[in-house]
């Protein structure tokens, strides 16, 4: 059974936790990022109320059956460095999607890989999830390398998959699948 609240997930480098008001400066700092507001619900203004409204929306997603939105926080300082979500809209079919971002000034420190590994381990332990997937633009090498390091396999290219800003963009689809007897049988028959 899926949790009815956003849990706190502890990893070696990061803690995934519900967003809190103290995370508003992070949201305000990424409002002018050239990509994050285009592919997420992060506001494009650095207005303090907009940041607080974003935090409220993230914490309300689980109640609305949309999934779990976590602040990625440094384990030592508890400072939020980004966001990662487990989106459960397709959960009735055993599928879920993850998405994430890390603020520019916190990149290249291992936060993304640690957050994705922590989220994936937790998600694969939920009985309802048999497949967890990611959609990553081909140019975003740091993102797809992190996915591959966490055991995700690239399945292909989805052409013109998503509107980002003023244009349609291609994305790679990556997945991790819960091991089981049926998965092995399918793999043997398709090779």
N, C-alpha and C positions, 0 to 999 in steps of 0.2 A: 504494500500500500504506500502510495506517495505521501511524504510528510505534508502536513497542513500548514507548516510554517517554514521559513527559511532557516536551515540549520547553520551552525558554524562548523566549518571543515578545516582542520589543522593539518598543514603540510610542513615540510622541513624549512622552506624558504618563505612561504606565504600562508596566510590564513584567509579563507574565503568566509565572509560574514555578511550579514545584512548591512545595507547602507545606513548611515547615521548622519545626523545634521553636521557633525564634525567633518564630513567628507565633501561638503559644499565647495570648499576652495579647489578641490580637484576638478569637479564638474565645471566650475567657472574657468579654470585654467585651460580646459580642452575645448571650450566653446568656439574658439577661433582656429582650431585644428582644421586643415584642409580636407580631411577625410572623415574623422570620427562622427561629427554631426550629420554627415550625408548618409551614413550606413547604420546609424543608431537613432535613439530618441533623445540623445544629448541635445540640450538647447543650443541655438546658435548665438545666444546673447550671454553675457557674463553677469547678468542681473542676479543678485542674491536670491530673489524669490523664485526665479526660473530654476536655479540649482536646487532649491528646496523642493519645488514641485516635482522635479525629476526624481529625487530621492523618494518621495512619497509614491510616485508611480512604480518605481522599482520594487518597493516593499509590498505593493498591492498586487503585483502580478500573480503571486501564488494563490491568493484568494480568488482571483478571477479565472484561475485554471490555465494561465498562460505559461507558467514555469517559475523558475527560481533565478533571481538576479542577485549576484553576489558582488560586493566590493572585494577587489583583490588587495589585501593589506600586507605590508611587510611584517613578518612574524615578530621581529624585534621591536619595532617602533609603533606598530599598528597603524601606520600612515597608509591611507588608501593610495594605490598607484594605478588602478585601472578597474575594469569591470569584466566579469565573465557570467554568462547565463546559460542555463539549461532550459530550453524552450520545449514545452510538452504538448503543443497543439496536436501533434500526430500520435500521441501516446496510446490511443485506442488500437492502433496498428502495431504497437511495439517499437515505434520510432520516435526519436527525439533529435533535436538539433542544438548545437552549442555555438556560441558566438562570444567574441571577446575583443577588448582593446586595452592597451597600456599607454598612458600618457608619454609623450615624446621624451620628456626629461627623466623618465624612469625606465627607459628601454635599455637593452643590452646588459641586464643584470640577472637574467634567469627567471624573472617573475612570470613571464608568459608560460614558459615550459612547466614551471612548478604549478601554476594555477590550472593549466589544462590537465596535467597529470592527476592532480588532486580531484578535480571535477570528474574526470573520466572514471577514476577508481570508484568514486561515490556513485555515479550514475549507473555503472555496470553492476553495482550491488543492489540496485532497485529492481525488483522482480518484473516490473512493467516494461523495462527498457531492454530491447534485444539488439537494437542498432542505434548508434549515436553518430551523427554526421556533422560535417563542417562544410561551409562554402567559402572558398578563399580565392581572391583574384590572383591570376598567374604572376603578376609582377611582385606580389607580396611574399618574397622568398623567406623572410624571417618567420612569417606566420606558417607557411607550409612546412618549413624545416622543423618548427616546434611541433607541429602535428605529427610529422613522421617520427620524431624522437619519442613521442608519446604513444606510438603503436598504431597510428592511423594509416590507412592505405589509400593512396590516390586511386579513384575509380574511373575518372574521366573528366572531360571538359564539358560543362553545360554552356552552350553558346547563347549569348544574349539573355542570360538568366535573370538579371536584376537591373532595375533602373537605379543608377547612382548619379545624382546630380542631373545633368542635362542629357546623359547618354545611357544606352543599354550596355552592360558589361558582361563579359564571360567570367565564369568562375570554375575552379576545380572543385570537384566534390571528393571529400575524404570521408572515410568511415572507420569505425571500430565496431566489431560485432561480438556479442557475448558468445564465448565458446560453448558448444553443445554438440550432441551427436548428430543432429540434423545439419549443422553447418559443415561439419567434416564430410558428410555424405555428398552434399551439394558440391563442395570444392573438388572432391575426387571425380565426380561425374563431368565436371566442366573442364578438366585439365587434359 
